[in-house]
């Protein structure tokens, strides 16, 4: 069974269909706002006086010397760095009151006569001057805004001509003054500094003997290196002599101590004596083993050994004296070397100091010469260009008589007004739509609420044949309004084909006074016209209305059935419509929410299914009471009645609430539709035939 719950909800965001519906509904407002904006701007544009702005283009660029120079010249680099200030200066000169007044006085009498009667004609004239700066290309565009385009063109050309003449005059005066100042003051002063620096350097060289301090310093460094090498050798020699002296001094009286020291054997005098002593000592050892201590052979060898040792001591004493003499000489040489090294170090320090002083004086002289040459070159350039015109400013385009006015810009204003008017119209359209979201057509229900419209019911009270009675009687069966209920009947019968046995249809509305009770009664009538047994189940326990429309007010009703005070058969009453019975109440009850949730409601519906073909439940408004969605859950199909003019928000809230309770929604019935007349039935057929195909 197809229900609206299966349809995707288009109300979460503005879709194309919604926008088109809003545009269809509010297009008049959009057109009015757009036309009003365009008309207002058009009136302003065409009533405003035409102003023209002829302009001349000036290029202001850095000055390039006619005499080429070094790119790294400090004076040239400083001149380039000050270029931006030069640009601003020329701009200020161009707009200076003196130049503007001169241009005003140079104009023909016919042009100046237009400003003669003003309190301050020069100020008014200056206010019309318009300077446009294009710094990325170093261009100044000088314009003059006025009604008379030919006069404005003449003003611009006159101003530019006077500006160039004044700038060239200033340039010539400036360069002439600069050349004179350089030749009389700057160059002599800088030349004096050069002479002073040269004299200071010559005096320093004369006082120091014209020594090449760099070479002198290098020679001292080389001498220091040689002294260091000699000092190292002498120190090693001192260590060696001291070691020999210490080793020979250890030779003892026993003739053995120090005998095997390497220094002992390096002495030529001692070596044969040492060998002789060793031979005698060896023989003495052998004889002492054979003879007694007092034997003559032993005594003789001992005497020879004593004599050899005495000779060794004498030789050692002489060698020690020689070594002491050598050690003293070495110590003396070490002391002398230390003094010489100290003298060399002092000479190196003095040489370094003089070398630094020489370089400083030489650097001062070079700087003075470079500065003098730079100023001398600048003096030559200034003298050479003192008679030339201003090369940094040139006229790119002279002012010509304009054809198109500067203000107002007709096409731009109209195009802008069209765009702004369209935006304002769209904004007004959507703001109005937010303030007034009443439903006006079935398409709006489908697009904004998200429900299929299964029937459109016209305003029954407006039908002359139906009269004031909201229930269509048999004699009104040929009315187009009656045909709308037949269409609703066909829709419900088709959708309930697969439901076996009796069918239960619940008719709801979002708010009160939507006409749900009238729709229920007339739907019951058209169902009964086909021979079906129909029961109207008035479940609006708070404000019941069906017994007022088609039944009597006395007797038991739905409230007594749900409370168990009577049986279903006792509560059902015959209505004025053939084949239609009513189960309702004569007045509201305070316990409607509790009664709607009791088990007897479902039992009553089950019992009614056995006796009737269709049970139509007329329940309370969904957004105003809590039990309507609970009652609708017992129905096979639910229809939401929406009166034309109802708020979309209320209808959307009702749909969401029913879908949240898993109620099977068949769609919506647009009640009180503004479509009338004999063509309504044809419209209905065409509308829903095409809707079914889609």
C-alpha positions in Angstrom: 0.0 0.0 0.0 1.5 3.3 -1.1 1.8 6.0 1.6 3.2 9.4 1.8 5.7 8.1 4.4 7.6 6.4 1.6 8.1 9.7 -0.2 11.4 11.6 0.4 10.8 14.8 2.3 11.6 17.8 0.3 11.1 20.3 3.1 14.5 19.9 4.8 16.1 22.2 2.3 15.0 24.6 -0.5 14.6 22.6 -3.6 14.2 23.8 -7.2 10.5 23.0 -7.1 10.0 25.0 -3.9 11.9 28.0 -5.4 9.8 27.8 -8.5 6.6 27.7 -6.4 7.7 30.7 -4.4 8.5 32.5 -7.6 5.1 31.7 -9.1 3.4 32.9 -6.0 5.4 36.1 -5.4 6.5 37.0 -9.0 4.5 40.2 -8.8 6.4 41.4 -5.8 9.7 40.6 -7.5 8.6 42.5 -10.6 7.4 45.5 -8.6 10.6 45.8 -6.6 12.8 45.2 -9.6 10.9 47.8 -11.7 10.8 50.3 -8.8 14.6 50.0 -8.4 15.3 50.3 -12.1 12.9 53.2 -12.4 14.4 55.1 -9.4 17.9 54.7 -10.7 16.8 55.6 -14.3 15.1 58.8 -13.1 18.2 59.7 -11.1 20.5 58.9 -14.0 18.6 60.8 -16.7 17.8 63.8 -14.5 21.4 64.3 -13.3 23.4 66.8 -15.3 26.1 65.4 -17.5 29.7 65.9 -16.4 32.8 65.3 -18.6 36.3 64.5 -17.5 39.0 65.0 -20.2 42.4 63.8 -19.0 46.1 64.0 -19.9 48.6 61.2 -18.9 52.0 62.1 -17.4 54.8 59.6 -16.9 57.1 60.4 -13.9 60.2 58.2 -13.9 63.6 58.4 -12.3 66.1 60.7 -13.9 69.0 58.9 -15.8 72.3 60.8 -16.1 73.3 61.7 -19.6 76.9 60.8 -18.7 77.2 57.1 -18.0 78.6 56.1 -14.7 79.3 53.1 -12.5 76.2 51.2 -11.5 77.7 50.9 -7.9 78.2 54.7 -7.7 76.9 55.6 -4.2 75.6 59.0 -5.4 73.6 57.2 -8.2 72.3 54.5 -5.9 71.1 57.2 -3.4 69.4 59.0 -6.2 67.5 55.9 -7.2 66.4 55.2 -3.6 64.9 58.7 -3.3 62.7 58.1 -6.4 59.5 57.5 -4.5 59.9 60.9 -2.7 60.4 62.5 -6.1 57.1 61.0 -7.4 55.2 62.5 -4.4 57.0 65.8 -4.9 55.9 66.1 -8.5 52.3 65.2 -7.5 52.3 67.9 -4.8 53.7 70.5 -7.3 51.0 69.6 -9.8 48.2 70.3 -7.3 49.9 73.3 -5.6 47.7 76.4 -5.3 50.3 78.5 -7.0 50.3 76.4 -10.2 46.5 76.1 -10.2 46.1 79.9 -9.8 48.5 80.4 -12.7 46.6 78.0 -14.8 43.3 79.8 -13.9 44.8 83.2 -14.9 46.1 81.8 -18.2 42.6 80.6 -19.3 40.6 82.7 -21.7 38.2 85.2 -20.3 35.2 83.2 -21.4 36.1 80.3 -19.2 37.2 82.5 -16.2 34.0 84.4 -16.4 32.1 81.3 -15.3 33.9 81.5 -11.9 34.0 85.3 -11.6 30.9 85.6 -9.4 31.9 83.0 -6.9 33.4 83.9 -3.4 36.6 81.9 -4.1 36.8 81.1 -7.7 40.3 79.5 -7.5 39.2 77.1 -4.8 36.1 76.0 -6.8 38.4 75.6 -9.8 40.8 73.5 -7.8 38.0 71.3 -6.5 37.1 70.3 -10.1 40.7 69.1 -10.7 40.9 65.3 -10.4 44.3 63.5 -10.1 44.4 59.7 -10.6 47.5 57.9 -9.5 48.6 54.7 -11.0 51.7 53.9 -9.0 52.4 50.5 -10.4 53.3 52.1 -13.7 54.3 55.6 -12.4 51.6 57.3 -14.3 49.6 60.4 -13.2 46.3 61.1 -15.0 45.3 64.8 -14.7 41.6 65.3 -15.3 39.1 68.2 -14.9 35.4 67.5 -14.3 33.0 70.0 -15.8 29.8 70.3 -17.8 31.6 72.0 -20.7 33.8 69.3 -22.2 35.7 71.6 -24.5 36.5 74.1 -21.7 37.5 71.2 -19.5 39.9 69.9 -22.2 41.5 73.3 -22.5 41.9 73.6 -18.7 43.8 70.3 -18.6 46.1 71.1 -21.4 46.8 74.5 -20.0 47.6 73.1 -16.5 49.9 70.4 -17.9 51.8 72.9 -20.1 52.3 75.3 -17.2 53.4 72.5 -15.0 56.1 71.4 -17.5 57.3 74.9 -17.9 57.5 75.5 -14.2 59.2 72.1 -13.6 61.9 72.8 -16.3 62.5 76.2 -14.8 62.9 74.7 -11.4 65.2 72.1 -12.8 67.5 74.6 -14.5 67.7 76.7 -11.4 68.4 73.7 -9.2 71.1 72.4 -11.5 72.8 75.7 -11.9 72.8 76.3 -8.2 74.1 72.8 -7.6 76.9 73.2 -10.1 77.9 76.6 -8.6 77.8 75.2 -5.0 80.0 72.2 -6.1 82.6 74.4 -7.8 82.8 77.0 -5.0 82.3 75.1 -1.8 82.1 71.3 -2.0 84.9 70.5 -4.4 87.6 72.8 -2.8 86.7 71.4 0.6 86.9 67.8 -0.5 90.2 68.6 -2.3 91.6 70.0 0.9 90.8 66.7 2.6 92.6 64.8 -0.1 95.7 67.0 0.4 95.6 66.6 4.2 95.4 62.8 3.9 98.2 62.7 1.4 100.5 64.9 3.6 99.8 62.8 6.7 100.8 59.6 4.9 104.0 61.2 3.5 105.0 62.5 6.9 104.4 59.1 8.5 106.6 57.5 5.8 109.3 60.1 6.3 109.3 59.6 10.1 109.6 55.9 9.8 112.2 55.8 7.0 109.9 54.8 4.1 109.9 51.2 5.4 107.8 48.6 3.8 106.0 47.6 6.9 104.4 44.5 5.5 107.8 43.1 4.4 109.4 44.3 7.7 106.8 42.5 9.7 107.3 39.3 7.6 111.1 39.4 8.2 110.5 39.7 11.9 108.1 36.7 11.8 110.8 34.7 10.0 113.5 35.7 12.5 111.2 34.7 15.3 110.7 31.3 13.7 114.5 30.7 13.4 115.1 31.8 17.0 112.4 29.4 18.2 114.1 26.5 16.3 117.5 27.4 17.7 116.1 27.7 21.2 114.6 24.2 20.9 118.0 22.8 19.8 119.9 24.5 22.6 117.3 23.2 25.1 117.8 19.6 23.8 121.6 20.0 24.1 121.3 21.3 27.6 119.3 18.3 28.6 121.9 15.9 27.0 124.9 17.6 28.7 123.1 17.6 32.0 122.3 13.9 31.7 126.0 13.1 31.0 127.1 15.2 33.9 124.7 13.5 36.3 125.7 10.0 35.1 129.4 10.6 35.5 129.0 12.2 38.9 127.4 8.9 40.1 130.7 7.0 39.7 131.6 6.0 43.3 134.7 5.3 45.2 134.2 1.6 44.9 134.9 2.0 41.2 131.7 0.2 40.2 128.8 2.8 40.6 128.0 4.5 37.3 130.4 2.3 35.4 127.7 0.9 33.2 126.0 4.2 32.3 126.0 4.8 28.5 127.5 8.2 29.1 130.5 6.5 30.7 131.3 4.5 27.6 130.9 7.4 25.2 134.0 9.0 26.8 137.1 7.8 24.9 139.5 8.3 27.8 137.4 6.2 30.2 136.6 3.3 27.9 140.1 1.6 27.8 140.5 2.2 31.5 137.2 0.6 32.1 138.2 -2.4 30.0 141.5 -2.7 31.9 139.7 -2.5 35.2 137.4 -5.3 34.1 140.4 -7.5 33.1 142.3 -7.0 36.4 139.0 -7.6 38.4 138.5 -10.8 36.5 142.1 -12.1 37.2 141.8 -11.0 40.8 138.7 -13.1 41.2 140.5 -16.1 39.8 143.6 -15.7 41.9 141.6 -15.2 45.1 140.1 -18.6 44.6 143.6 -20.2 44.4 145.6 -18.2 47.0 145.0 -16.6 50.3 144.4 -12.9 50.7 148.0 -12.1 51.7 149.6 -13.9 48.7 151.9 -11.7 46.7 150.0 -12.3 43.5 146.7 -11.3 45.1 148.3 -8.2 46.5 149.9 -7.3 43.2 146.6 -7.5 41.3 144.8 -5.4 44.0 147.4 -2.8 43.6 147.0 -2.8 39.8 143.2 -2.5 40.3 143.7 0.5 42.7 145.9 2.3 40.2 143.5 1.8 37.4 140.6 3.1 39.5 142.6 6.1 40.4 143.3 6.8 36.8 139.5 6.4 36.1 138.7 8.9 38.8 141.2 11.4 37.5 139.7 11.0 34.0 136.2 11.4 35.3 137.1 14.5 37.2 138.5 16.0 34.0 135.5 15.0 32.0 133.1 16.4 34.6 134.9 19.7 34.5 134.6 19.8 30.7 130.9 18.9 30.9 130.3 21.6 33.5 132.0 24.1 31.2 129.8 23.0 28.3 126.7 23.2 30.5 127.5 26.7 31.4 128.0 27.7 27.8 124.6 26.2 26.9 122.9 28.1 29.8 124.5 31.3 28.6 123.3 30.7 25.0 119.7 29.9 26.3 119.7 33.2 28.1 121.0 35.1 25.1 118.3 33.5 22.9 115.5 34.5 25.3 116.7 38.1 25.1 116.8 38.0 21.4 113.3 36.4 21.1 111.9 39.1 23.4 113.5 41.8 21.3 112.0 40.2 18.2 108.6 40.1 19.8 108.8 43.8 20.8 109.8 44.6 17.2 106.9 42.6 15.8 104.4 44.5 18.0 105.8 47.9 17.0 105.8 46.8 13.4 102.2 45.7 13.6 101.2 49.0 15.2 102.9 51.0 12.5 101.4 48.8 9.8 97.9 49.4 11.1 98.6 53.2 11.3 99.9 53.1 7.7 96.9 51.3 6.4 94.5 53.7 8.2 96.2 56.7 6.6 96.3 55.0 3.2 92.5 54.2 3.5 91.7 57.8 4.4 93.6 59.0 1.4 91.8 56.5 -0.9 88.4 57.4 0.5 89.1 61.2 0.1 90.1 60.6 -3.5 87.0 58.5 -4.3 84.7 61.1 -2.8 86.5 63.9 -4.7 86.2 61.9 -8.0 82.5 61.2 -7.4 81.7 64.9 -6.7 83.8 65.9 -9.7 81.8 63.6 -11.9 78.6 64.9 -10.5 79.7 68.4 -11.2 80.4 67.5 -14.8 77.0 65.9 -15.2 75.2 68.8 -13.6 77.1 71.3 -15.8 76.4 69.3 -18.9 72.6 68.9 -18.2 72.0 72.3 -16.7 70.5 73.6 -19.9 68.3 70.5 -20.7 64.6 70.0 -20.0 63.1 67.8 -17.3 63.8 64.3 -18.5 61.9 62.5 -15.7 58.5 63.8 -16.7 56.9 63.5 -20.1 53.4 63.9 -21.5 52.1 60.5 -22.8 48.7 61.7 -24.0 47.3 65.3 -24.2 43.7 65.8 -23.2 41.1 65.4 -25.9 37.5 66.3 -26.0 35.5 63.3 -24.5 32.4 61.9 -26.1 31.0 59.8 -23.2 30.2 61.6 -20.0 32.1 60.9 -16.8 29.0 61.2 -14.6 26.4 59.8 -14.7 27.4 56.5 -16.4 24.1 55.6 -17.9 24.7 52.0 -19.0 26.6 51.1 -15.9 24.0 52.6 -13.6 21.1 50.9 -15.4 22.9 47.5 -15.4 23.8 47.9 -11.7 20.2 48.9 -11.0 18.9 45.8 -12.8 21.1 43.5 -10.8 20.5 45.2 -7.5 16.8 45.4 -8.2 16.7 41.7 -9.0 18.5 40.9 -5.8 16.3 43.2 -3.7 13.2 41.6 -5.4 14.4 38.1 -4.6 15.2 39.1 -1.0 11.7 40.8 -0.6 10.1 37.7 -2.1 11.8 35.3 0.3 11.3 37.6 3.3 7.6 37.9 2.5 7.4 34.1 2.0 8.9 33.6 5.5 6.4 36.0 7.0 3.4 34.6 5.1 3.8 30.8 4.6 0.1 30.0 4.0 -0.7 27.2 1.6 -2.2 28.4 -1.6 -2.0 25.4 -4.0 -1.7 21.6 -4.1 1.8 21.9 -5.5 2.9 23.7 -2.3 1.6 20.8 -0.2 3.6 18.4 -2.3 6.8 20.6 -2.4 6.8 22.0 1.1 4.8 19.5 3.3 5.9 16.4 1.4 2.4 14.8 0.9 0.5 13.8 -2.2 -2.7 15.7 -2.7 -5.4 13.1 -3.3 -8.3 15.6 -3.5 -9.1 19.3 -3.7 -12.4 20.3 -2.0 -13.8 23.8 -2.9 -15.5 26.1 -0.4 -18.9 24.4 -0.1 -20.6 27.4 1.5 -20.0 29.4 -1.7 -22.1 27.1 -3.8 -25.5 28.5 -4.6 -27.0 25.0 -5.1 -25.5 23.6 -2.0 -26.6 26.4 0.2 -25.2 27.0 3.7 -25.4 23.3 4.6 -21.8 21.9 4.5 -23.3 18.4 3.8 -24.1 17.9 0.1 -27.6 16.5 -0.3 -28.7 14.3 -3.1 -30.0 17.1 -5.2 -26.5 18.6 -5.3 -24.9 15.5 -6.7 -24.2 17.2 -10.0 -22.2 20.0 -8.5 -18.5 20.2 -9.3 -17.9 20.3 -5.5 -19.6 16.9 -5.2 -17.3 15.5 -7.9 -14.3 16.4 -5.7 -15.6 13.9 -3.0 -16.1 11.3 -5.6 -12.5 11.7 -6.6 -11.5 11.3 -2.9 -13.6 8.2 -2.7 -11.9 6.7 -5.8 -8.5 7.4 -4.4 -9.2 5.7 -1.0 -10.9 2.7 -2.6 -8.0 2.2 -4.9 -5.4 2.5 -2.1 -7.4 0.1 0.1 -8.0 -2.7 -2.5 -5.6 -5.1 -0.8 -7.1 -4.7 2.7 -9.5 -7.6 3.4 -12.8 -7.0 5.1 -13.9 -3.7 6.5 -11.7 -0.7 5.9 -10.9 1.9 8.6 -10.0 5.4 7.4 -8.9 8.2 9.8 -9.5 11.8 8.9 -7.2 14.3 10.7 -6.2 17.9 10.5 -3.2 19.9 11.7 -5.3 22.6 13.5 -8.9 23.2 14.3 -11.4 24.6 11.8 -9.7 22.9 8.9 -13.0 21.2 7.8 -12.1 17.6 8.7 -15.5 16.8 10.1 -17.2 18.2 7.0 -14.9 16.2 4.7 -15.6 13.1 6.9 -19.4 13.5 6.6 -19.4 14.1 2.8 -16.9 11.2 2.3 -19.3 9.0 4.2 -22.1 10.1 1.9 -20.4 9.3 -1.3 -19.3 5.9 0.0 -22.9 5.1 1.0 -24.1 6.2 -2.4 -22.5 3.0 -3.8 -24.4 0.8 -1.4 -21.7 0.5 1.3 -22.4 0.4 5.0 -20.5 3.3 6.6 -19.9 4.2 10.2 -18.6 7.6 11.3 -16.5 7.1 14.4 -16.3 10.5 16.0 -13.1 10.2 18.0 -12.8 13.9 18.8 -13.7 13.5 22.4 -12.8 17.0 23.3 -15.0 18.8 20.7 -17.3 16.3 19.0 -19.2 17.6 16.0 -20.6 14.7 13.9 -23.8 14.3 15.9 -24.5 18.0 15.4 -24.0 17.6 11.6 -25.8 14.4 10.8 -27.1 12.8 14.0 -29.2 13.5 17.0 -27.7 14.8 20.2 -29.6 12.6 22.7 -28.7 9.1 23.8 -25.6 7.1 24.6 -22.4 7.8 22.6 -18.7 6.9 22.2 -17.8 8.1 25.7 -20.2 5.6 27.3 -19.0 2.8 25.1 -15.3 3.4 26.0 -16.2 3.6 29.7 -18.1 0.3 29.4 -21.4 1.9 30.4 -23.2 0.6 27.3 -22.6 -1.7 24.3 -21.5 -0.6 20.9 -25.0 -1.2 19.4 -26.5 1.1 22.0 -24.2 4.0 21.2 -24.6 3.9 17.4 -27.3 6.2 15.9 -28.8 6.6 12.5 -27.9 9.7 10.6 -29.8 11.8 8.1 -27.7 10.2 5.3 -28.9 6.9 4.0 -26.5 4.1 4.8 -24.4 6.2 7.3 -24.4 5.6 11.0 -22.7 7.8 13.7 -20.9 6.8 16.9 -20.2 10.1 18.7 -20.7 12.2 21.7 -23.0 15.1 22.4 -20.4 17.0 24.4 -16.7 16.9 25.2 -15.0 15.1 28.1 -12.0 16.0 30.2 -10.5 12.5 30.1 -10.2 12.3 26.3 -6.5 11.4 26.3 -7.0 8.5 28.7 -10.2 7.2 26.9 -8.4 7.1 23.6 -5.8 4.7 25.0 -8.0 2.1 26.5 -8.4 -1.3 25.1 -12.2 -0.8 24.5 -11.4 1.5 21.6 -9.7 -1.3 19.7 -12.5 -3.7 20.7 -15.1 -1.2 19.5 -13.3 -0.9 16.1 -13.0 -4.7 15.7 -16.7 -5.1 16.4 -17.6 -2.3 14.0 -15.5 -4.1 11.3 -17.9 -7.0 11.4 -21.0 -4.8 10.8 -19.8 -2.1 8.4 -17.8 -1.9 5.1 -16.1 1.5 6.0 -15.4 3.0 9.3 -14.4 6.7 9.1 -12.7 8.0 12.2 -13.1 11.7 12.8 -10.3 12.6 15.2 -9.0 15.7 16.9 -6.4 18.1 15.4 -2.9 16.5 15.5 -0.9 19.5 16.6 -3.3 20.4 19.4 -4.1 17.2 21.2 -2.0 14.1 22.1 -4.5 11.3 21.4 -5.0 11.8 17.7 -1.9 10.0 16.5 -2.7 7.1 18.9 -6.2 6.8 17.4 -4.8 7.0 13.8 -2.6 4.0 14.5 -5.7 1.8 14.5 -6.7 2.9 11.0 -5.7 1.2 7.7 -5.2 4.6 6.1 -5.1 8.2 7.3 -6.0 11.3 5.4 -4.6 14.8 6.5 -7.1 17.6 5.8 -5.3 20.9 5.1 -7.4 24.0 4.5 -6.1 26.5 1.9 -4.4 29.3 3.9 -3.1 27.0 6.6 0.5 27.5 7.7 3.0 25.2 6.0 4.8 24.9 9.4 1.7 23.5 11.0 1.1 21.0 8.2 4.7 19.9 8.3 4.6 19.5 12.1 1.5 17.3 11.7 3.1 15.1 9.0 6.2 14.6 11.1 4.3 13.8 14.2 2.2 11.2 12.3 5.2 9.7 10.6 6.9 9.5 13.9 4.0 7.4 15.3 4.2 5.1 12.2 0.8 6.2 11.0 0.0 5.1 7.4 -0.6 8.4 5.6 -2.4 8.2 2.3 -1.9 11.9 1.5 -3.5 15.3 2.0 -6.9 16.8 1.1 -6.7 20.4 0.2 -10.0 21.9 1.6 -11.5 25.2 0.8 -9.7 25.4 -2.6 -10.1 28.7 -4.5 -10.8 26.8 -7.8 -14.5 27.2 -8.6 -17.0 27.0 -11.5 -18.1 24.4 -14.0 -14.5 23.9 -15.1 -13.4 22.6 -11.8 -14.2 19.0 -12.5 -12.3 19.1 -15.7 -9.3 20.7 -14.0 -9.4 18.1 -11.3 -9.4 15.3 -13.9 -6.6 16.8 -15.9 -4.6 17.6 -12.8 -4.8 14.2 -11.2 -4.5 12.3 -14.4 -1.2 14.0 -15.1 -0.2 13.5 -11.5 -0.9 9.8 -11.7 1.3 9.4 -14.8 4.1 11.0 -12.9 
